[in-house]
Amino acid sequence: DFDPDGESITESFARSMRDDFDIPEDDLIVIKTALTAEQVEALKLPPSMKAKTGSSQYKKFTDRHGDDVFELEALEPETLQEIVKHSIERVIDIDLFNQEVEREKQDAAFLEMARKRAALALRDISANESE
């Protein structure tokens, strides 16, 4: 959501990645994908309510954006999908991604063949033991 607490999620996520998973801060690039002030304006979203005064982020948010807040659910699902897709495409190396997908297909084929061979071998052993 575009509200005081929603605006702080990006920062808290980065802290969590750093603190909980020991990912160096210099290795993190955290990008808020939705809902941003720019999207609210560009999509002309209607405000859903006023910011909650009890939020620890209230003053920071309202000083910068005013006290109207906007719900992510105000976006059409297709619009949100497009926003997320565009955000991913901005940061992913699609060639490396496709190479990894291909490797995963090869790994899956290898594992399936190994599973079939193991099943056949176990059947043979079982058949030999019952004779």
LOSE-549669 format. One record per atom (N, C-alpha, C): residue number from 1; x, y negated, z negated; atom name. Coordinates in nm, 2 decimals. Layout:
BEGIN
{n=NUM | X=X | Y=Y | Z=Z | atom=CA}
...
//
This chain:
BEGIN
{n=1 | X=0.08 | Y=0.12 | Z=0.00 | atom=N}
{n=1 | X=0.00 | Y=0.00 | Z=0.00 | atom=CA}
{n=1 | X=0.09 | Y=-0.12 | Z=0.00 | atom=C}
{n=2 | X=0.03 | Y=-0.23 | Z=0.05 | atom=N}
{n=2 | X=0.10 | Y=-0.36 | Z=0.04 | atom=CA}
{n=2 | X=0.05 | Y=-0.43 | Z=-0.08 | atom=C}
{n=3 | X=0.11 | Y=-0.40 | Z=-0.19 | atom=N}
{n=3 | X=0.07 | Y=-0.46 | Z=-0.32 | atom=CA}
{n=3 | X=0.20 | Y=-0.46 | Z=-0.41 | atom=C}
{n=4 | X=0.19 | Y=-0.52 | Z=-0.53 | atom=N}
{n=4 | X=0.31 | Y=-0.53 | Z=-0.61 | atom=CA}
{n=4 | X=0.39 | Y=-0.40 | Z=-0.63 | atom=C}
{n=5 | X=0.32 | Y=-0.30 | Z=-0.67 | atom=N}
{n=5 | X=0.38 | Y=-0.17 | Z=-0.69 | atom=CA}
{n=5 | X=0.43 | Y=-0.10 | Z=-0.57 | atom=C}
{n=6 | X=0.35 | Y=-0.11 | Z=-0.46 | atom=N}
{n=6 | X=0.39 | Y=-0.06 | Z=-0.33 | atom=CA}
{n=6 | X=0.52 | Y=-0.11 | Z=-0.28 | atom=C}
{n=7 | X=0.54 | Y=-0.24 | Z=-0.30 | atom=N}
{n=7 | X=0.66 | Y=-0.31 | Z=-0.25 | atom=CA}
{n=7 | X=0.78 | Y=-0.26 | Z=-0.33 | atom=C}
{n=8 | X=0.77 | Y=-0.21 | Z=-0.45 | atom=N}
{n=8 | X=0.88 | Y=-0.16 | Z=-0.52 | atom=CA}
{n=8 | X=0.91 | Y=-0.01 | Z=-0.50 | atom=C}
{n=9 | X=0.83 | Y=0.06 | Z=-0.43 | atom=N}
{n=9 | X=0.85 | Y=0.20 | Z=-0.40 | atom=CA}
{n=9 | X=0.98 | Y=0.23 | Z=-0.33 | atom=C}
{n=10 | X=1.01 | Y=0.14 | Z=-0.23 | atom=N}
{n=10 | X=1.14 | Y=0.16 | Z=-0.16 | atom=CA}
{n=10 | X=1.26 | Y=0.16 | Z=-0.25 | atom=C}
{n=11 | X=1.26 | Y=0.06 | Z=-0.33 | atom=N}
{n=11 | X=1.37 | Y=0.04 | Z=-0.43 | atom=CA}
{n=11 | X=1.38 | Y=0.16 | Z=-0.52 | atom=C}
{n=12 | X=1.27 | Y=0.20 | Z=-0.58 | atom=N}
{n=12 | X=1.27 | Y=0.31 | Z=-0.67 | atom=CA}
{n=12 | X=1.31 | Y=0.44 | Z=-0.61 | atom=C}
{n=13 | X=1.27 | Y=0.46 | Z=-0.48 | atom=N}
{n=13 | X=1.31 | Y=0.58 | Z=-0.41 | atom=CA}
{n=13 | X=1.46 | Y=0.59 | Z=-0.39 | atom=C}
{n=14 | X=1.52 | Y=0.47 | Z=-0.35 | atom=N}
{n=14 | X=1.66 | Y=0.47 | Z=-0.33 | atom=CA}
{n=14 | X=1.73 | Y=0.50 | Z=-0.47 | atom=C}
{n=15 | X=1.68 | Y=0.44 | Z=-0.58 | atom=N}
{n=15 | X=1.74 | Y=0.47 | Z=-0.71 | atom=CA}
{n=15 | X=1.73 | Y=0.62 | Z=-0.74 | atom=C}
{n=16 | X=1.62 | Y=0.68 | Z=-0.71 | atom=N}
{n=16 | X=1.60 | Y=0.82 | Z=-0.74 | atom=CA}
{n=16 | X=1.69 | Y=0.91 | Z=-0.65 | atom=C}
{n=17 | X=1.71 | Y=0.88 | Z=-0.53 | atom=N}
{n=17 | X=1.80 | Y=0.95 | Z=-0.44 | atom=CA}
{n=17 | X=1.94 | Y=0.94 | Z=-0.50 | atom=C}
{n=18 | X=1.98 | Y=0.82 | Z=-0.54 | atom=N}
{n=18 | X=2.11 | Y=0.80 | Z=-0.60 | atom=CA}
{n=18 | X=2.13 | Y=0.87 | Z=-0.73 | atom=C}
{n=19 | X=2.04 | Y=0.86 | Z=-0.82 | atom=N}
{n=19 | X=2.05 | Y=0.91 | Z=-0.96 | atom=CA}
{n=19 | X=2.02 | Y=1.06 | Z=-0.97 | atom=C}
{n=20 | X=1.91 | Y=1.10 | Z=-0.90 | atom=N}
{n=20 | X=1.87 | Y=1.24 | Z=-0.92 | atom=CA}
{n=20 | X=1.94 | Y=1.34 | Z=-0.83 | atom=C}
{n=21 | X=1.99 | Y=1.29 | Z=-0.71 | atom=N}
{n=21 | X=2.06 | Y=1.38 | Z=-0.62 | atom=CA}
{n=21 | X=2.20 | Y=1.34 | Z=-0.59 | atom=C}
{n=22 | X=2.26 | Y=1.25 | Z=-0.66 | atom=N}
{n=22 | X=2.40 | Y=1.20 | Z=-0.65 | atom=CA}
{n=22 | X=2.43 | Y=1.16 | Z=-0.51 | atom=C}
{n=23 | X=2.34 | Y=1.10 | Z=-0.44 | atom=N}
{n=23 | X=2.37 | Y=1.05 | Z=-0.31 | atom=CA}
{n=23 | X=2.43 | Y=0.91 | Z=-0.32 | atom=C}
{n=24 | X=2.55 | Y=0.88 | Z=-0.27 | atom=N}
{n=24 | X=2.61 | Y=0.75 | Z=-0.29 | atom=CA}
{n=24 | X=2.53 | Y=0.64 | Z=-0.23 | atom=C}
{n=25 | X=2.51 | Y=0.53 | Z=-0.30 | atom=N}
{n=25 | X=2.43 | Y=0.42 | Z=-0.25 | atom=CA}
{n=25 | X=2.47 | Y=0.37 | Z=-0.11 | atom=C}
{n=26 | X=2.60 | Y=0.38 | Z=-0.08 | atom=N}
{n=26 | X=2.65 | Y=0.33 | Z=0.05 | atom=CA}
{n=26 | X=2.60 | Y=0.43 | Z=0.16 | atom=C}
{n=27 | X=2.56 | Y=0.55 | Z=0.12 | atom=N}
{n=27 | X=2.51 | Y=0.65 | Z=0.22 | atom=CA}
{n=27 | X=2.36 | Y=0.63 | Z=0.25 | atom=C}
{n=28 | X=2.29 | Y=0.55 | Z=0.17 | atom=N}
{n=28 | X=2.15 | Y=0.53 | Z=0.18 | atom=CA}
{n=28 | X=2.11 | Y=0.41 | Z=0.26 | atom=C}
{n=29 | X=2.02 | Y=0.44 | Z=0.35 | atom=N}
{n=29 | X=1.95 | Y=0.33 | Z=0.42 | atom=CA}
{n=29 | X=1.80 | Y=0.36 | Z=0.41 | atom=C}
{n=30 | X=1.74 | Y=0.29 | Z=0.32 | atom=N}
{n=30 | X=1.60 | Y=0.31 | Z=0.29 | atom=CA}
{n=30 | X=1.52 | Y=0.20 | Z=0.35 | atom=C}
{n=31 | X=1.42 | Y=0.25 | Z=0.43 | atom=N}
{n=31 | X=1.34 | Y=0.15 | Z=0.51 | atom=CA}
{n=31 | X=1.19 | Y=0.17 | Z=0.48 | atom=C}
{n=32 | X=1.12 | Y=0.07 | Z=0.44 | atom=N}
{n=32 | X=0.98 | Y=0.08 | Z=0.41 | atom=CA}
{n=32 | X=0.91 | Y=0.08 | Z=0.55 | atom=C}
{n=33 | X=0.84 | Y=0.19 | Z=0.58 | atom=N}
{n=33 | X=0.78 | Y=0.21 | Z=0.71 | atom=CA}
{n=33 | X=0.64 | Y=0.14 | Z=0.71 | atom=C}
{n=34 | X=0.56 | Y=0.16 | Z=0.61 | atom=N}
{n=34 | X=0.43 | Y=0.10 | Z=0.61 | atom=CA}
{n=34 | X=0.38 | Y=0.09 | Z=0.46 | atom=C}
{n=35 | X=0.32 | Y=0.01 | Z=0.43 | atom=N}
{n=35 | X=0.25 | Y=-0.11 | Z=0.49 | atom=CA}
{n=35 | X=0.34 | Y=-0.23 | Z=0.46 | atom=C}
{n=36 | X=0.38 | Y=-0.31 | Z=0.56 | atom=N}
{n=36 | X=0.46 | Y=-0.42 | Z=0.54 | atom=CA}
{n=36 | X=0.38 | Y=-0.55 | Z=0.56 | atom=C}
{n=37 | X=0.44 | Y=-0.66 | Z=0.52 | atom=N}
{n=37 | X=0.37 | Y=-0.79 | Z=0.54 | atom=CA}
{n=37 | X=0.36 | Y=-0.82 | Z=0.69 | atom=C}
{n=38 | X=0.45 | Y=-0.78 | Z=0.76 | atom=N}
{n=38 | X=0.45 | Y=-0.80 | Z=0.91 | atom=CA}
{n=38 | X=0.33 | Y=-0.72 | Z=0.97 | atom=C}
{n=39 | X=0.31 | Y=-0.60 | Z=0.93 | atom=N}
{n=39 | X=0.21 | Y=-0.52 | Z=0.98 | atom=CA}
{n=39 | X=0.07 | Y=-0.57 | Z=0.94 | atom=C}
{n=40 | X=0.06 | Y=-0.61 | Z=0.81 | atom=N}
{n=40 | X=-0.07 | Y=-0.67 | Z=0.76 | atom=CA}
{n=40 | X=-0.11 | Y=-0.79 | Z=0.85 | atom=C}
{n=41 | X=-0.01 | Y=-0.87 | Z=0.88 | atom=N}
{n=41 | X=-0.04 | Y=-0.99 | Z=0.97 | atom=CA}
{n=41 | X=-0.06 | Y=-0.95 | Z=1.11 | atom=C}
{n=42 | X=0.02 | Y=-0.87 | Z=1.17 | atom=N}
{n=42 | X=0.00 | Y=-0.83 | Z=1.31 | atom=CA}
{n=42 | X=-0.13 | Y=-0.76 | Z=1.34 | atom=C}
{n=43 | X=-0.17 | Y=-0.67 | Z=1.24 | atom=N}
{n=43 | X=-0.29 | Y=-0.59 | Z=1.26 | atom=CA}
{n=43 | X=-0.41 | Y=-0.66 | Z=1.20 | atom=C}
{n=44 | X=-0.39 | Y=-0.78 | Z=1.14 | atom=N}
{n=44 | X=-0.50 | Y=-0.86 | Z=1.09 | atom=CA}
{n=44 | X=-0.59 | Y=-0.78 | Z=0.99 | atom=C}
{n=45 | X=-0.52 | Y=-0.71 | Z=0.90 | atom=N}
{n=45 | X=-0.59 | Y=-0.63 | Z=0.80 | atom=CA}
{n=45 | X=-0.67 | Y=-0.71 | Z=0.70 | atom=C}
{n=46 | X=-0.78 | Y=-0.67 | Z=0.66 | atom=N}
{n=46 | X=-0.86 | Y=-0.75 | Z=0.56 | atom=CA}
{n=46 | X=-0.80 | Y=-0.71 | Z=0.42 | atom=C}
{n=47 | X=-0.79 | Y=-0.81 | Z=0.33 | atom=N}
{n=47 | X=-0.75 | Y=-0.77 | Z=0.20 | atom=CA}
{n=47 | X=-0.85 | Y=-0.68 | Z=0.13 | atom=C}
{n=48 | X=-0.80 | Y=-0.59 | Z=0.05 | atom=N}
{n=48 | X=-0.89 | Y=-0.50 | Z=-0.02 | atom=CA}
{n=48 | X=-0.93 | Y=-0.54 | Z=-0.16 | atom=C}
{n=49 | X=-0.84 | Y=-0.62 | Z=-0.22 | atom=N}
{n=49 | X=-0.86 | Y=-0.67 | Z=-0.36 | atom=CA}
{n=49 | X=-0.75 | Y=-0.77 | Z=-0.39 | atom=C}
{n=50 | X=-0.75 | Y=-0.82 | Z=-0.51 | atom=N}
{n=50 | X=-0.65 | Y=-0.90 | Z=-0.56 | atom=CA}
{n=50 | X=-0.54 | Y=-0.82 | Z=-0.64 | atom=C}
{n=51 | X=-0.42 | Y=-0.87 | Z=-0.64 | atom=N}
{n=51 | X=-0.31 | Y=-0.80 | Z=-0.71 | atom=CA}
{n=51 | X=-0.34 | Y=-0.78 | Z=-0.85 | atom=C}
{n=52 | X=-0.30 | Y=-0.67 | Z=-0.91 | atom=N}
{n=52 | X=-0.33 | Y=-0.64 | Z=-1.05 | atom=CA}
{n=52 | X=-0.23 | Y=-0.72 | Z=-1.13 | atom=C}
{n=53 | X=-0.28 | Y=-0.80 | Z=-1.22 | atom=N}
{n=53 | X=-0.19 | Y=-0.89 | Z=-1.30 | atom=CA}
{n=53 | X=-0.10 | Y=-0.81 | Z=-1.40 | atom=C}
{n=54 | X=-0.14 | Y=-0.69 | Z=-1.43 | atom=N}
{n=54 | X=-0.07 | Y=-0.60 | Z=-1.52 | atom=CA}
{n=54 | X=0.06 | Y=-0.54 | Z=-1.46 | atom=C}
{n=55 | X=0.08 | Y=-0.55 | Z=-1.33 | atom=N}
{n=55 | X=0.19 | Y=-0.49 | Z=-1.27 | atom=CA}
{n=55 | X=0.32 | Y=-0.56 | Z=-1.31 | atom=C}
{n=56 | X=0.42 | Y=-0.49 | Z=-1.33 | atom=N}
{n=56 | X=0.55 | Y=-0.55 | Z=-1.36 | atom=CA}
{n=56 | X=0.61 | Y=-0.63 | Z=-1.24 | atom=C}
{n=57 | X=0.56 | Y=-0.60 | Z=-1.13 | atom=N}
{n=57 | X=0.61 | Y=-0.67 | Z=-1.00 | atom=CA}
{n=57 | X=0.51 | Y=-0.78 | Z=-0.96 | atom=C}
{n=58 | X=0.41 | Y=-0.81 | Z=-1.04 | atom=N}
{n=58 | X=0.31 | Y=-0.91 | Z=-1.00 | atom=CA}
{n=58 | X=0.36 | Y=-1.04 | Z=-0.96 | atom=C}
{n=59 | X=0.44 | Y=-1.10 | Z=-1.05 | atom=N}
{n=59 | X=0.49 | Y=-1.24 | Z=-1.02 | atom=CA}
{n=59 | X=0.58 | Y=-1.24 | Z=-0.89 | atom=C}
{n=60 | X=0.67 | Y=-1.14 | Z=-0.89 | atom=N}
{n=60 | X=0.76 | Y=-1.14 | Z=-0.77 | atom=CA}
{n=60 | X=0.68 | Y=-1.13 | Z=-0.64 | atom=C}
{n=61 | X=0.58 | Y=-1.04 | Z=-0.64 | atom=N}
{n=61 | X=0.50 | Y=-1.02 | Z=-0.52 | atom=CA}
{n=61 | X=0.41 | Y=-1.14 | Z=-0.49 | atom=C}
{n=62 | X=0.34 | Y=-1.19 | Z=-0.59 | atom=N}
{n=62 | X=0.25 | Y=-1.30 | Z=-0.56 | atom=CA}
{n=62 | X=0.33 | Y=-1.43 | Z=-0.52 | atom=C}
{n=63 | X=0.45 | Y=-1.45 | Z=-0.58 | atom=N}
{n=63 | X=0.53 | Y=-1.57 | Z=-0.54 | atom=CA}
{n=63 | X=0.56 | Y=-1.56 | Z=-0.39 | atom=C}
{n=64 | X=0.58 | Y=-1.44 | Z=-0.35 | atom=N}
{n=64 | X=0.63 | Y=-1.43 | Z=-0.21 | atom=CA}
{n=64 | X=0.51 | Y=-1.41 | Z=-0.11 | atom=C}
{n=65 | X=0.41 | Y=-1.34 | Z=-0.15 | atom=N}
{n=65 | X=0.30 | Y=-1.30 | Z=-0.06 | atom=CA}
{n=65 | X=0.16 | Y=-1.35 | Z=-0.09 | atom=C}
{n=66 | X=0.14 | Y=-1.41 | Z=-0.21 | atom=N}
{n=66 | X=0.01 | Y=-1.44 | Z=-0.25 | atom=CA}
{n=66 | X=-0.05 | Y=-1.32 | Z=-0.33 | atom=C}
{n=67 | X=-0.18 | Y=-1.34 | Z=-0.37 | atom=N}
{n=67 | X=-0.23 | Y=-1.23 | Z=-0.45 | atom=CA}
{n=67 | X=-0.33 | Y=-1.13 | Z=-0.38 | atom=C}
{n=68 | X=-0.34 | Y=-1.14 | Z=-0.25 | atom=N}
{n=68 | X=-0.42 | Y=-1.04 | Z=-0.18 | atom=CA}
{n=68 | X=-0.34 | Y=-0.92 | Z=-0.16 | atom=C}
{n=69 | X=-0.40 | Y=-0.80 | Z=-0.17 | atom=N}
{n=69 | X=-0.33 | Y=-0.67 | Z=-0.15 | atom=CA}
{n=69 | X=-0.41 | Y=-0.60 | Z=-0.04 | atom=C}
{n=70 | X=-0.34 | Y=-0.50 | Z=0.02 | atom=N}
{n=70 | X=-0.39 | Y=-0.43 | Z=0.14 | atom=CA}
{n=70 | X=-0.36 | Y=-0.28 | Z=0.12 | atom=C}
{n=71 | X=-0.46 | Y=-0.20 | Z=0.15 | atom=N}
{n=71 | X=-0.45 | Y=-0.06 | Z=0.14 | atom=CA}
{n=71 | X=-0.40 | Y=0.01 | Z=0.27 | atom=C}
{n=72 | X=-0.32 | Y=0.10 | Z=0.25 | atom=N}
{n=72 | X=-0.26 | Y=0.18 | Z=0.37 | atom=CA}
{n=72 | X=-0.38 | Y=0.25 | Z=0.44 | atom=C}
{n=73 | X=-0.48 | Y=0.28 | Z=0.37 | atom=N}
{n=73 | X=-0.60 | Y=0.35 | Z=0.43 | atom=CA}
{n=73 | X=-0.67 | Y=0.26 | Z=0.53 | atom=C}
{n=74 | X=-0.64 | Y=0.13 | Z=0.53 | atom=N}
{n=74 | X=-0.71 | Y=0.04 | Z=0.62 | atom=CA}
{n=74 | X=-0.66 | Y=0.06 | Z=0.76 | atom=C}
{n=75 | X=-0.54 | Y=0.13 | Z=0.78 | atom=N}
{n=75 | X=-0.49 | Y=0.16 | Z=0.91 | atom=CA}
{n=75 | X=-0.56 | Y=0.28 | Z=0.97 | atom=C}
{n=76 | X=-0.59 | Y=0.28 | Z=1.09 | atom=N}
{n=76 | X=-0.64 | Y=0.40 | Z=1.16 | atom=CA}
{n=76 | X=-0.53 | Y=0.50 | Z=1.16 | atom=C}
{n=77 | X=-0.57 | Y=0.63 | Z=1.15 | atom=N}
{n=77 | X=-0.46 | Y=0.73 | Z=1.14 | atom=CA}
{n=77 | X=-0.37 | Y=0.73 | Z=1.26 | atom=C}
{n=78 | X=-0.42 | Y=0.70 | Z=1.38 | atom=N}
{n=78 | X=-0.34 | Y=0.70 | Z=1.50 | atom=CA}
{n=78 | X=-0.24 | Y=0.58 | Z=1.49 | atom=C}
{n=79 | X=-0.28 | Y=0.47 | Z=1.43 | atom=N}
{n=79 | X=-0.19 | Y=0.36 | Z=1.42 | atom=CA}
{n=79 | X=-0.08 | Y=0.39 | Z=1.32 | atom=C}
{n=80 | X=-0.11 | Y=0.45 | Z=1.21 | atom=N}
{n=80 | X=-0.01 | Y=0.49 | Z=1.11 | atom=CA}
{n=80 | X=0.08 | Y=0.60 | Z=1.17 | atom=C}
{n=81 | X=0.03 | Y=0.69 | Z=1.25 | atom=N}
{n=81 | X=0.12 | Y=0.79 | Z=1.31 | atom=CA}
{n=81 | X=0.22 | Y=0.72 | Z=1.41 | atom=C}
{n=82 | X=0.17 | Y=0.62 | Z=1.48 | atom=N}
{n=82 | X=0.26 | Y=0.55 | Z=1.57 | atom=CA}
{n=82 | X=0.36 | Y=0.47 | Z=1.50 | atom=C}
{n=83 | X=0.33 | Y=0.41 | Z=1.39 | atom=N}
{n=83 | X=0.42 | Y=0.34 | Z=1.31 | atom=CA}
{n=83 | X=0.53 | Y=0.43 | Z=1.25 | atom=C}
{n=84 | X=0.49 | Y=0.54 | Z=1.20 | atom=N}
{n=84 | X=0.59 | Y=0.64 | Z=1.15 | atom=CA}
{n=84 | X=0.68 | Y=0.69 | Z=1.26 | atom=C}
{n=85 | X=0.62 | Y=0.73 | Z=1.37 | atom=N}
{n=85 | X=0.70 | Y=0.78 | Z=1.49 | atom=CA}
{n=85 | X=0.80 | Y=0.68 | Z=1.53 | atom=C}
{n=86 | X=0.76 | Y=0.55 | Z=1.54 | atom=N}
{n=86 | X=0.85 | Y=0.45 | Z=1.58 | atom=CA}
{n=86 | X=0.96 | Y=0.43 | Z=1.48 | atom=C}
{n=87 | X=0.93 | Y=0.44 | Z=1.35 | atom=N}
{n=87 | X=1.04 | Y=0.42 | Z=1.25 | atom=CA}
{n=87 | X=1.14 | Y=0.53 | Z=1.26 | atom=C}
{n=88 | X=1.09 | Y=0.65 | Z=1.28 | atom=N}
{n=88 | X=1.18 | Y=0.77 | Z=1.29 | atom=CA}
{n=88 | X=1.27 | Y=0.75 | Z=1.42 | atom=C}
{n=89 | X=1.21 | Y=0.72 | Z=1.53 | atom=N}
{n=89 | X=1.28 | Y=0.70 | Z=1.65 | atom=CA}
{n=89 | X=1.39 | Y=0.59 | Z=1.64 | atom=C}
{n=90 | X=1.37 | Y=0.49 | Z=1.56 | atom=N}
{n=90 | X=1.46 | Y=0.39 | Z=1.54 | atom=CA}
{n=90 | X=1.59 | Y=0.43 | Z=1.48 | atom=C}
{n=91 | X=1.58 | Y=0.54 | Z=1.40 | atom=N}
{n=91 | X=1.70 | Y=0.58 | Z=1.32 | atom=CA}
{n=91 | X=1.76 | Y=0.71 | Z=1.35 | atom=C}
{n=92 | X=1.69 | Y=0.79 | Z=1.42 | atom=N}
{n=92 | X=1.73 | Y=0.93 | Z=1.45 | atom=CA}
{n=92 | X=1.82 | Y=0.94 | Z=1.58 | atom=C}
{n=93 | X=1.92 | Y=1.02 | Z=1.57 | atom=N}
{n=93 | X=2.00 | Y=1.05 | Z=1.69 | atom=CA}
{n=93 | X=1.92 | Y=1.17 | Z=1.76 | atom=C}
{n=94 | X=1.84 | Y=1.14 | Z=1.85 | atom=N}
{n=94 | X=1.75 | Y=1.25 | Z=1.91 | atom=CA}
{n=94 | X=1.83 | Y=1.36 | Z=1.98 | atom=C}
{n=95 | X=1.95 | Y=1.33 | Z=2.03 | atom=N}
{n=95 | X=2.03 | Y=1.44 | Z=2.09 | atom=CA}
{n=95 | X=2.07 | Y=1.54 | Z=1.99 | atom=C}
{n=96 | X=2.13 | Y=1.48 | Z=1.87 | atom=N}
{n=96 | X=2.17 | Y=1.57 | Z=1.76 | atom=CA}
{n=96 | X=2.05 | Y=1.65 | Z=1.71 | atom=C}
{n=97 | X=1.93 | Y=1.58 | Z=1.69 | atom=N}
{n=97 | X=1.81 | Y=1.64 | Z=1.64 | atom=CA}
{n=97 | X=1.78 | Y=1.76 | Z=1.73 | atom=C}
{n=98 | X=1.77 | Y=1.74 | Z=1.86 | atom=N}
{n=98 | X=1.74 | Y=1.84 | Z=1.96 | atom=CA}
{n=98 | X=1.84 | Y=1.96 | Z=1.96 | atom=C}
{n=99 | X=1.97 | Y=1.93 | Z=1.94 | atom=N}
{n=99 | X=2.07 | Y=2.03 | Z=1.92 | atom=CA}
{n=99 | X=2.04 | Y=2.12 | Z=1.80 | atom=C}
{n=100 | X=2.00 | Y=2.05 | Z=1.69 | atom=N}
{n=100 | X=1.97 | Y=2.13 | Z=1.57 | atom=CA}
{n=100 | X=1.84 | Y=2.21 | Z=1.58 | atom=C}
{n=101 | X=1.74 | Y=2.16 | Z=1.65 | atom=N}
{n=101 | X=1.62 | Y=2.24 | Z=1.68 | atom=CA}
{n=101 | X=1.66 | Y=2.36 | Z=1.76 | atom=C}
{n=102 | X=1.74 | Y=2.35 | Z=1.86 | atom=N}
{n=102 | X=1.79 | Y=2.46 | Z=1.94 | atom=CA}
{n=102 | X=1.86 | Y=2.56 | Z=1.86 | atom=C}
{n=103 | X=1.95 | Y=2.52 | Z=1.77 | atom=N}
{n=103 | X=2.03 | Y=2.61 | Z=1.68 | atom=CA}
{n=103 | X=1.93 | Y=2.68 | Z=1.59 | atom=C}
{n=104 | X=1.83 | Y=2.62 | Z=1.54 | atom=N}
{n=104 | X=1.73 | Y=2.68 | Z=1.45 | atom=CA}
{n=104 | X=1.66 | Y=2.79 | Z=1.53 | atom=C}
{n=105 | X=1.62 | Y=2.77 | Z=1.66 | atom=N}
{n=105 | X=1.56 | Y=2.87 | Z=1.74 | atom=CA}
{n=105 | X=1.65 | Y=2.99 | Z=1.76 | atom=C}
{n=106 | X=1.78 | Y=2.96 | Z=1.78 | atom=N}
{n=106 | X=1.87 | Y=3.07 | Z=1.80 | atom=CA}
{n=106 | X=1.89 | Y=3.15 | Z=1.67 | atom=C}
{n=107 | X=1.89 | Y=3.08 | Z=1.56 | atom=N}
{n=107 | X=1.90 | Y=3.15 | Z=1.43 | atom=CA}
{n=107 | X=1.78 | Y=3.23 | Z=1.40 | atom=C}
{n=108 | X=1.66 | Y=3.18 | Z=1.43 | atom=N}
{n=108 | X=1.54 | Y=3.25 | Z=1.41 | atom=CA}
{n=108 | X=1.54 | Y=3.38 | Z=1.49 | atom=C}
{n=109 | X=1.58 | Y=3.37 | Z=1.62 | atom=N}
{n=109 | X=1.58 | Y=3.48 | Z=1.71 | atom=CA}
{n=109 | X=1.68 | Y=3.59 | Z=1.65 | atom=C}
{n=110 | X=1.80 | Y=3.54 | Z=1.61 | atom=N}
{n=110 | X=1.90 | Y=3.64 | Z=1.55 | atom=CA}
{n=110 | X=1.84 | Y=3.71 | Z=1.43 | atom=C}
{n=111 | X=1.78 | Y=3.63 | Z=1.34 | atom=N}
{n=111 | X=1.72 | Y=3.69 | Z=1.22 | atom=CA}
{n=111 | X=1.61 | Y=3.79 | Z=1.25 | atom=C}
{n=112 | X=1.53 | Y=3.75 | Z=1.34 | atom=N}
{n=112 | X=1.42 | Y=3.85 | Z=1.38 | atom=CA}
{n=112 | X=1.48 | Y=3.98 | Z=1.44 | atom=C}
{n=113 | X=1.58 | Y=3.97 | Z=1.52 | atom=N}
{n=113 | X=1.65 | Y=4.09 | Z=1.57 | atom=CA}
{n=113 | X=1.71 | Y=4.17 | Z=1.46 | atom=C}
{n=114 | X=1.78 | Y=4.10 | Z=1.36 | atom=N}
{n=114 | X=1.84 | Y=4.17 | Z=1.25 | atom=CA}
{n=114 | X=1.73 | Y=4.24 | Z=1.16 | atom=C}
{n=115 | X=1.62 | Y=4.17 | Z=1.14 | atom=N}
{n=115 | X=1.51 | Y=4.23 | Z=1.07 | atom=CA}
{n=115 | X=1.46 | Y=4.35 | Z=1.13 | atom=C}
{n=116 | X=1.44 | Y=4.35 | Z=1.26 | atom=N}
{n=116 | X=1.39 | Y=4.47 | Z=1.34 | atom=CA}
{n=116 | X=1.49 | Y=4.58 | Z=1.33 | atom=C}
{n=117 | X=1.62 | Y=4.55 | Z=1.34 | atom=N}
{n=117 | X=1.72 | Y=4.66 | Z=1.33 | atom=CA}
{n=117 | X=1.72 | Y=4.72 | Z=1.19 | atom=C}
{n=118 | X=1.71 | Y=4.63 | Z=1.09 | atom=N}
{n=118 | X=1.71 | Y=4.68 | Z=0.95 | atom=CA}
{n=118 | X=1.59 | Y=4.77 | Z=0.93 | atom=C}
{n=119 | X=1.47 | Y=4.73 | Z=0.98 | atom=N}
{n=119 | X=1.35 | Y=4.81 | Z=0.96 | atom=CA}
{n=119 | X=1.36 | Y=4.94 | Z=1.03 | atom=C}
{n=120 | X=1.42 | Y=4.94 | Z=1.15 | atom=N}
{n=120 | X=1.44 | Y=5.07 | Z=1.22 | atom=CA}
{n=120 | X=1.54 | Y=5.16 | Z=1.14 | atom=C}
{n=121 | X=1.65 | Y=5.10 | Z=1.10 | atom=N}
{n=121 | X=1.75 | Y=5.18 | Z=1.02 | atom=CA}
{n=121 | X=1.68 | Y=5.24 | Z=0.89 | atom=C}
{n=122 | X=1.60 | Y=5.16 | Z=0.83 | atom=N}
{n=122 | X=1.54 | Y=5.21 | Z=0.70 | atom=CA}
{n=122 | X=1.44 | Y=5.32 | Z=0.74 | atom=C}
{n=123 | X=1.37 | Y=5.31 | Z=0.85 | atom=N}
{n=123 | X=1.27 | Y=5.41 | Z=0.89 | atom=CA}
{n=123 | X=1.35 | Y=5.54 | Z=0.92 | atom=C}
{n=124 | X=1.47 | Y=5.53 | Z=0.99 | atom=N}
{n=124 | X=1.55 | Y=5.65 | Z=1.02 | atom=CA}
{n=124 | X=1.60 | Y=5.71 | Z=0.89 | atom=C}
{n=125 | X=1.64 | Y=5.63 | Z=0.80 | atom=N}
{n=125 | X=1.69 | Y=5.69 | Z=0.67 | atom=CA}
{n=125 | X=1.58 | Y=5.76 | Z=0.60 | atom=C}
{n=126 | X=1.47 | Y=5.69 | Z=0.60 | atom=N}
{n=126 | X=1.35 | Y=5.75 | Z=0.53 | atom=CA}
{n=126 | X=1.31 | Y=5.88 | Z=0.59 | atom=C}
{n=127 | X=1.31 | Y=5.88 | Z=0.73 | atom=N}
{n=127 | X=1.27 | Y=6.00 | Z=0.80 | atom=CA}
{n=127 | X=1.37 | Y=6.12 | Z=0.78 | atom=C}
{n=128 | X=1.50 | Y=6.08 | Z=0.77 | atom=N}
{n=128 | X=1.60 | Y=6.19 | Z=0.75 | atom=CA}
{n=128 | X=1.59 | Y=6.24 | Z=0.61 | atom=C}
{n=129 | X=1.56 | Y=6.16 | Z=0.51 | atom=N}
{n=129 | X=1.55 | Y=6.21 | Z=0.37 | atom=CA}
{n=129 | X=1.43 | Y=6.30 | Z=0.35 | atom=C}
{n=130 | X=1.32 | Y=6.27 | Z=0.43 | atom=N}
{n=130 | X=1.20 | Y=6.35 | Z=0.41 | atom=CA}
{n=130 | X=1.21 | Y=6.49 | Z=0.49 | atom=C}
{n=131 | X=1.31 | Y=6.51 | Z=0.57 | atom=N}
{n=131 | X=1.32 | Y=6.63 | Z=0.64 | atom=CA}
{n=131 | X=1.38 | Y=6.74 | Z=0.56 | atom=C}
//
